[in-house]
Every structure is written in structure tokens, then in C-alpha cells.
């Protein structure tokens, strides 16, 4: 039983934050900025690591959050 090999990949993520007031900070996290398709893993279909299915990485996405301190 041979193990499947996956191609290497790189993704570009970024984060920016801004302190609005002494008590409020907002942050923007951005993931996979180039929107590149990549494979994070495989799992078998009844056989251990047969590569019958692939698991794709997350597409381009963003998360906006705010932190409030009291």
C-alpha cells in the first residue's frame, strides 16, 4: 500500500488592527489572499490513506472582529 504524496503549497494571510479608542480595537484577518486552490490532505475510501478523497484548503476569506475592554 503506497502513501499518496501531496504537492507543496503556500498561502498568503494578513492581519491589520486599529485601536479606535482606549477601550476598543478592531481587527481584520484575511486568509488565502491569492485565492489559490490547494490540498490540505487526503482520506481513504475504505482503505487507509488510499487518497480516494481530497480535502481542499479554505478559499479567500476574511474575519472582522472587535475587542472591547472595560
N, CA, C and O atoms as a GROMACS GRO file, in nm:
protein
  280
    1UNK      N    1   0.086  -0.118   0.000
    1UNK     CA    2   0.000   0.000   0.000
    1UNK      C    3   0.090   0.123   0.000
    1UNK      O    4   0.164   0.146   0.096
    2UNK      N    5   0.083   0.202  -0.105
    2UNK     CA    6   0.168   0.322  -0.111
    2UNK      C    7   0.090   0.443  -0.061
    2UNK      O    8  -0.030   0.456  -0.081
    3UNK      N    9   0.162   0.531   0.004
    3UNK     CA   10   0.104   0.653   0.057
    3UNK      C   11   0.102   0.759  -0.054
    3UNK      O   12   0.202   0.777  -0.123
    4UNK      N   13  -0.010   0.828  -0.072
    4UNK     CA   14  -0.013   0.934  -0.173
    4UNK      C   15   0.073   1.052  -0.128
    4UNK      O   16   0.085   1.079  -0.009
    5UNK      N   17   0.132   1.120  -0.223
    5UNK     CA   18   0.208   1.240  -0.191
    5UNK      C   19   0.130   1.361  -0.238
    5UNK      O   20   0.064   1.357  -0.342
    6UNK      N   21   0.138   1.469  -0.162
    6UNK     CA   22   0.067   1.591  -0.195
    6UNK      C   23   0.165   1.696  -0.243
    6UNK      O   24   0.278   1.701  -0.195
    7UNK      N   25   0.124   1.779  -0.338
    7UNK     CA   26   0.212   1.887  -0.382
    7UNK      C   27   0.227   1.991  -0.270
    7UNK      O   28   0.137   2.009  -0.188
    8UNK      N   29   0.341   2.057  -0.267
    8UNK     CA   30   0.361   2.161  -0.166
    8UNK      C   31   0.279   2.285  -0.204
    8UNK      O   32   0.241   2.303  -0.320
    9UNK      N   33   0.252   2.368  -0.105
    9UNK     CA   34   0.175   2.488  -0.130
    9UNK      C   35   0.212   2.596  -0.027
    9UNK      O   36   0.266   2.566   0.079
   10UNK      N   37   0.182   2.719  -0.061
   10UNK     CA   38   0.196   2.832   0.031
   10UNK      C   39   0.071   2.915   0.018
   10UNK      O   40   0.015   2.929  -0.091
   11UNK      N   41   0.027   2.972   0.128
   11UNK     CA   42  -0.087   3.064   0.125
   11UNK      C   43  -0.043   3.195   0.188
   11UNK      O   44   0.047   3.198   0.272
   12UNK      N   45  -0.106   3.303   0.147
   12UNK     CA   46  -0.074   3.436   0.196
   12UNK      C   47  -0.188   3.484   0.285
   12UNK      O   48  -0.300   3.505   0.237
   13UNK      N   49  -0.160   3.503   0.413
   13UNK     CA   50  -0.256   3.555   0.508
   13UNK      C   51  -0.206   3.691   0.557
   13UNK      O   52  -0.086   3.720   0.551
   14UNK      N   53  -0.298   3.775   0.606
   14UNK     CA   54  -0.260   3.906   0.658
   14UNK      C   55  -0.354   3.947   0.771
   14UNK      O   56  -0.466   3.896   0.781
   15UNK      N   57  -0.307   4.040   0.855
   15UNK     CA   58  -0.388   4.091   0.965
   15UNK      C   59  -0.358   4.239   0.981
   15UNK      O   60  -0.242   4.281   0.973
   16UNK      N   61  -0.461   4.318   1.003
   16UNK     CA   62  -0.446   4.460   1.033
   16UNK      C   63  -0.536   4.492   1.151
   16UNK      O   64  -0.648   4.441   1.161
   17UNK      N   65  -0.487   4.576   1.241
   17UNK     CA   66  -0.568   4.616   1.356
   17UNK      C   67  -0.561   4.767   1.374
   17UNK      O   68  -0.466   4.832   1.330
   18UNK      N   69  -0.663   4.820   1.438
   18UNK     CA   70  -0.671   4.963   1.460
   18UNK      C   71  -0.734   4.987   1.596
   18UNK      O   72  -0.841   4.934   1.626
   19UNK      N   73  -0.668   5.067   1.679
   19UNK     CA   74  -0.722   5.100   1.810
   19UNK      C   75  -0.811   5.223   1.795
   19UNK      O   76  -0.761   5.334   1.776
   20UNK      N   77  -0.942   5.202   1.802
   20UNK     CA   78  -1.041   5.308   1.782
   20UNK      C   79  -1.040   5.404   1.900
   20UNK      O   80  -1.034   5.526   1.882
   21UNK      N   81  -1.046   5.349   2.019
   21UNK     CA   82  -1.037   5.426   2.144
   21UNK      C   83  -0.948   5.348   2.240
   21UNK      O   84  -0.895   5.243   2.206
   22UNK      N   85  -0.933   5.402   2.359
   22UNK     CA   86  -0.852   5.333   2.461
   22UNK      C   87  -0.910   5.194   2.492
   22UNK      O   88  -0.835   5.103   2.530
   23UNK      N   89  -1.040   5.178   2.477
   23UNK     CA   90  -1.108   5.054   2.514
   23UNK      C   91  -1.155   4.969   2.396
   23UNK      O   92  -1.204   4.858   2.418
   24UNK      N   93  -1.142   5.018   2.273
   24UNK     CA   94  -1.196   4.946   2.157
   24UNK      C   95  -1.088   4.931   2.050
   24UNK      O   96  -1.026   5.028   2.008
   25UNK      N   97  -1.068   4.806   2.008
   25UNK     CA   98  -0.977   4.774   1.899
   25UNK      C   99  -1.052   4.689   1.797
   25UNK      O  100  -1.124   4.597   1.834
   26UNK      N  101  -1.034   4.721   1.668
   26UNK     CA  102  -1.092   4.638   1.562
   26UNK      C  103  -0.977   4.569   1.488
   26UNK      O  104  -0.868   4.624   1.475
   27UNK      N  105  -1.005   4.449   1.440
   27UNK     CA  106  -0.903   4.371   1.370
   27UNK      C  107  -0.964   4.304   1.248
   27UNK      O  108  -1.076   4.253   1.254
   28UNK      N  109  -0.889   4.305   1.138
   28UNK     CA  110  -0.930   4.238   1.016
   28UNK      C  111  -0.826   4.132   0.983
   28UNK      O  112  -0.709   4.163   0.959
   29UNK      N  113  -0.868   4.005   0.982
   29UNK     CA  114  -0.783   3.894   0.941
   29UNK      C  115  -0.826   3.851   0.802
   29UNK      O  116  -0.945   3.831   0.777
   30UNK      N  117  -0.729   3.837   0.711
   30UNK     CA  118  -0.758   3.794   0.575
   30UNK      C  119  -0.678   3.667   0.546
   30UNK      O  120  -0.559   3.658   0.579
   31UNK      N  121  -0.743   3.569   0.486
   31UNK     CA  122  -0.683   3.438   0.464
   31UNK      C  123  -0.681   3.405   0.315
   31UNK      O  124  -0.774   3.438   0.242
   32UNK      N  125  -0.574   3.340   0.270
   32UNK     CA  126  -0.557   3.295   0.132
   32UNK      C  127  -0.586   3.410   0.034
   32UNK      O  128  -0.674   3.400  -0.052
   33UNK      N  129  -0.510   3.518   0.048
   33UNK     CA  130  -0.534   3.639  -0.033
   33UNK      C  131  -0.526   3.614  -0.183
   33UNK      O  132  -0.594   3.682  -0.259
   34UNK      N  133  -0.445   3.520  -0.226
   34UNK     CA  134  -0.433   3.492  -0.370
   34UNK      C  135  -0.542   3.398  -0.420
   34UNK      O  136  -0.550   3.370  -0.539
   35UNK      N  137  -0.627   3.350  -0.330
   35UNK     CA  138  -0.737   3.259  -0.362
   35UNK      C  139  -0.688   3.136  -0.439
   35UNK      O  140  -0.752   3.092  -0.535
   36UNK      N  141  -0.575   3.083  -0.395
   36UNK     CA  142  -0.513   2.967  -0.460
   36UNK      C  143  -0.580   2.838  -0.412
   36UNK      O  144  -0.606   2.823  -0.293
   37UNK      N  145  -0.606   2.746  -0.504
   37UNK     CA  146  -0.656   2.614  -0.467
   37UNK      C  147  -0.539   2.531  -0.416
   37UNK      O  148  -0.432   2.529  -0.476
   38UNK      N  149  -0.560   2.462  -0.304
   38UNK     CA  150  -0.458   2.374  -0.252
   38UNK      C  151  -0.522   2.260  -0.175
   38UNK      O  152  -0.636   2.270  -0.130
   39UNK      N  153  -0.448   2.152  -0.161
   39UNK     CA  154  -0.497   2.031  -0.095
   39UNK      C  155  -0.429   2.021   0.041
   39UNK      O  156  -0.306   2.020   0.050
   40UNK      N  157  -0.510   2.013   0.147
   40UNK     CA  158  -0.453   2.001   0.281
   40UNK      C  159  -0.436   1.857   0.325
   40UNK      O  160  -0.359   1.830   0.417
   41UNK      N  161  -0.506   1.763   0.260
   41UNK     CA  162  -0.491   1.624   0.300
   41UNK      C  163  -0.577   1.533   0.215
   41UNK      O  164  -0.655   1.577   0.130
   42UNK      N  165  -0.561   1.405   0.239
   42UNK     CA  166  -0.641   1.304   0.173
   42UNK      C  167  -0.698   1.211   0.278
   42UNK      O  168  -0.644   1.201   0.388
   43UNK      N  169  -0.804   1.143   0.245
   43UNK     CA  170  -0.851   1.034   0.330
   43UNK      C  171  -0.903   0.924   0.242
   43UNK      O  172  -0.952   0.947   0.131
   44UNK      N  173  -0.893   0.807   0.290
   44UNK     CA  174  -0.926   0.691   0.208
   44UNK      C  175  -1.074   0.664   0.198
   44UNK      O  176  -1.154   0.715   0.277
   45UNK      N  177  -1.109   0.583   0.102
   45UNK     CA  178  -1.247   0.539   0.083
   45UNK      C  179  -1.250   0.390   0.116
   45UNK      O  180  -1.258   0.305   0.027
   46UNK      N  181  -1.244   0.360   0.245
   46UNK     CA  182  -1.243   0.221   0.287
   46UNK      C  183  -1.102   0.164   0.302
   46UNK      O  184  -1.085   0.056   0.359
   47UNK      N  185  -1.003   0.234   0.252
   47UNK     CA  186  -0.865   0.190   0.267
   47UNK      C  187  -0.786   0.301   0.334
   47UNK      O  188  -0.807   0.418   0.303
   48UNK      N  189  -0.698   0.266   0.422
   48UNK     CA  190  -0.619   0.364   0.493
   48UNK      C  191  -0.534   0.446   0.396
   48UNK      O  192  -0.452   0.391   0.322
   49UNK      N  193  -0.554   0.577   0.397
   49UNK     CA  194  -0.474   0.670   0.315
   49UNK      C  195  -0.467   0.632   0.168
   49UNK      O  196  -0.362   0.646   0.106
   50UNK      N  197  -0.576   0.586   0.113
   50UNK     CA  198  -0.573   0.549  -0.028
   50UNK      C  199  -0.580   0.670  -0.121
   50UNK      O  200  -0.559   0.657  -0.241
   51UNK      N  201  -0.611   0.788  -0.065
   51UNK     CA  202  -0.623   0.907  -0.147
   51UNK      C  203  -0.751   0.911  -0.227
   51UNK      O  204  -0.760   0.983  -0.326
   52UNK      N  205  -0.852   0.834  -0.184
   52UNK     CA  206  -0.978   0.830  -0.255
   52UNK      C  207  -1.053   0.961  -0.253
   52UNK      O  208  -1.135   0.988  -0.341
   53UNK      N  209  -1.027   1.044  -0.154
   53UNK     CA  210  -1.089   1.176  -0.143
   53UNK      C  211  -0.982   1.276  -0.104
   53UNK      O  212  -0.885   1.242  -0.036
   54UNK      N  213  -1.000   1.400  -0.146
   54UNK     CA  214  -0.906   1.504  -0.107
   54UNK      C  215  -0.978   1.607  -0.020
   54UNK      O  216  -1.100   1.622  -0.027
   55UNK      N  217  -0.902   1.677   0.060
   55UNK     CA  218  -0.954   1.784   0.145
   55UNK      C  219  -0.892   1.914   0.095
   55UNK      O  220  -0.771   1.933   0.104
   56UNK      N  221  -0.977   2.002   0.040
   56UNK     CA  222  -0.927   2.129  -0.012
   56UNK      C  223  -0.909   2.230   0.100
   56UNK      O  224  -0.981   2.228   0.200
   57UNK      N  225  -0.812   2.320   0.081
   57UNK     CA  226  -0.790   2.429   0.175
   57UNK      C  227  -0.899   2.534   0.162
   57UNK      O  228  -0.973   2.537   0.064
   58UNK      N  229  -0.906   2.620   0.260
   58UNK     CA  230  -1.009   2.725   0.261
   58UNK      C  231  -0.985   2.827   0.150
   58UNK      O  232  -0.870   2.861   0.122
   59UNK      N  233  -1.091   2.874   0.087
   59UNK     CA  234  -1.077   2.979  -0.015
   59UNK      C  235  -1.050   3.114   0.051
   59UNK      O  236  -1.043   3.124   0.173
   60UNK      N  237  -1.035   3.218  -0.032
   60UNK     CA  238  -1.014   3.352   0.022
   60UNK      C  239  -1.128   3.385   0.117
   60UNK      O  240  -1.245   3.364   0.084
   61UNK      N  241  -1.094   3.438   0.234
   61UNK     CA  242  -1.196   3.474   0.331
   61UNK      C  243  -1.141   3.582   0.423
   61UNK      O  244  -1.020   3.609   0.425
   62UNK      N  245  -1.230   3.643   0.499
   62UNK     CA  246  -1.190   3.749   0.592
   62UNK      C  247  -1.274   3.738   0.719
   62UNK      O  248  -1.387   3.688   0.718
   63UNK      N  249  -1.216   3.787   0.828
   63UNK     CA  250  -1.284   3.788   0.957
   63UNK      C  251  -1.261   3.924   1.020
   63UNK      O  252  -1.146   3.964   1.043
   64UNK      N  253  -1.369   3.996   1.049
   64UNK     CA  254  -1.361   4.125   1.114
   64UNK      C  255  -1.407   4.108   1.258
   64UNK      O  256  -1.514   4.054   1.282
   65UNK      N  257  -1.326   4.153   1.353
   65UNK     CA  258  -1.361   4.137   1.493
   65UNK      C  259  -1.334   4.266   1.568
   65UNK      O  260  -1.256   4.351   1.524
   66UNK      N  261  -1.399   4.280   1.682
   66UNK     CA  262  -1.378   4.396   1.769
   66UNK      C  263  -1.352   4.347   1.911
   66UNK      O  264  -1.412   4.249   1.956
   67UNK      N  265  -1.263   4.416   1.979
   67UNK     CA  266  -1.229   4.382   2.118
   67UNK      C  267  -1.265   4.501   2.205
   67UNK      O  268  -1.218   4.613   2.184
   68UNK      N  269  -1.350   4.476   2.304
   68UNK     CA  270  -1.391   4.581   2.397
   68UNK      C  271  -1.333   4.550   2.534
   68UNK      O  272  -1.352   4.440   2.586
   69UNK      N  273  -1.261   4.645   2.592
   69UNK     CA  274  -1.203   4.627   2.725
   69UNK      C  275  -1.270   4.725   2.823
   69UNK      O  276  -1.285   4.843   2.792
   70UNK      N  277  -1.310   4.674   2.939
   70UNK     CA  278  -1.375   4.759   3.040
   70UNK      C  279  -1.290   4.766   3.163
   70UNK      O  280  -1.327   4.832   3.259
   0.00000   0.00000   0.00000
